[in-house]
Amino acid sequence: MKIFLVLFLALFTIPFFSFSQPVKGNTELSFQGNYSSIKTTSDPSLGFYNPGENISQGMLFIRAGYFLTNQFSIDPELTWSFSSSASGTRSVALSLNGTFHMVVNTKFLLFGTAGAGLTDAIPNTWMFRDKIKLDILMLNFGLGLKYFVSEDIALRTEYRNQAYSYDEHFSYFGRKTKTTFKTSVNNFLLGFSIFL
């Protein structure tokens, strides 16, 4: 929590001076993520983690965007999630997103993003996979703010929702059945963007 407070204060204490905004043809390389540390209890609502376990978990988002216009960019993205728990899942996701930007002033950009992709597991859940197999549908949308600290670098904060849908096929005593798992993950992300 302290790191979020430090980054938030830094965002508003950097001296204000004028910077340019992205234009058609710009490329944006972004890195952002989240992290949480959890001490589990015997509360069954915590899911499949072991009681009393200390868990570190988080997600890293790497995005390469290309501005088709001054306001709209197309953004392929790689997402990697991790968990320090043996009962947590590591996952990799590939998605394609569209992002609309709205200029607030010379230093601030509001943005909304939405897209779809495939992943090999649902992050930080009980789901286990032997190998990477991108067969789970992921839809996502987000809203955020970019703050330019120089002409080519912007700090960014974003809320991102990721919705997952996966069909699992089971066989019991020769009888086949299908169950659809659906879940969503809410992320509050901090990071930065480099404009090339």
PyMOL commands that set and color helices and strands:
alter all, ss='L'
color gray80, all
select helices_A, chain A and resi 2-13+44-46
alter helices_A, ss='H'
color red, helices_A
select strands_A, chain A and resi 27-39+54-67+72-83+91-103+108-119+136-148+153-172+175-195
alter strands_A, ss='S'
color yellow, strands_A
deselect
rebuild
show_as cartoon
